[in-house]
Amino acid sequence: MRAIGVLEPGGAQLSALRLSRTLRAHGVDSRIVAGDATPAGLDLARAHGFEVEHFGDVGDLQWRPCPEFAAWLGERIGDADLVHGHMFGAWWAAATAAPPDVPIVASEHNAVAWPRAGHDDAAVPAARRLACFFAHGPATRAWARGIGVPDERVVAGESPIEGLDGRPQSGLPAQRITFAGRLHPDKGADVLLDALELVADPPATFLLGDGEQRAELEHRVAALGLQDVVRFSGWQPHPERFIAGASVHVVPSRREAWSQSAALAMGLGVPVVGTCVEGLPETLGGRRGMLVAPEDPRALAAAIGDVLAGRGHADLEAARAYAREFTPERIAGRYAAVYRTLAGRGDAAARPAA
């Protein structure tokens, strides 16, 4: 059973769905349930071949322990060999409700920054129940250890990416900037808009994504006079059709454990400019991309301008090689080995080291 705290269009959810679909080729069947789910999230699951039962629209089960959700989940575990919970609300519920002989696996795809009240106290007893914790990014790894997950159970989380053979769709400007992600303050699209104002003659810029910040960003575009530059393209199931052939892909995040869109752009041979936060120095290290300080539109504009002028150079071959490590087949094989080991059906030596 795969339990997702909030099923909506987003990187963590897309990663879980891709993983579940690809695991079928490794003999692992997945039943997916969710806490909260949006219509767009349910449609995304159907596009990957899954009908998802969800608890209800109760609000923010990504970050909140909910005993009612735990009870609901416990009634549905049935004969599952293992439960993998994505986001705190889901793995807390699984750890609370699952029978003691069912292994519980957790994934945190982003650094834990409680949006309202903190729940570290609730996380500590749940952490004792976890057989494995997939931590995406250094901040998440540190938090897992801080709530008491033993070091040998904290494993680097990885997300599969698709579209590495993508081609640009017709009609796109030859020179363009791309951004892909939820329109949420964490992703820093507003910083990109402020930077574009400082770039001389900025090319067409495509914001691929949607979210709570969209109206605010649209007003900002108007205020900055960038209506002829910035294009809101909405959530895209195939972002590679915009990113392939772009002049530069920008990841201006305030928080980012690991960026799927950065890895996709790297695999497509597109230069990436990102902020020096959390896991992005690992992703873009070794000259695979260019890093600037967060919350600094002027530095971001300078880096974008350098790439557009041919002065900013990344090691695009190293970037491509890095991205190829995250194919769905490789990632699914790794997770399948962990699942089989924890369920008593595999060789313990196959389990990746922390």
Disulfide bonds with the S-S distance in Angstrom:
none
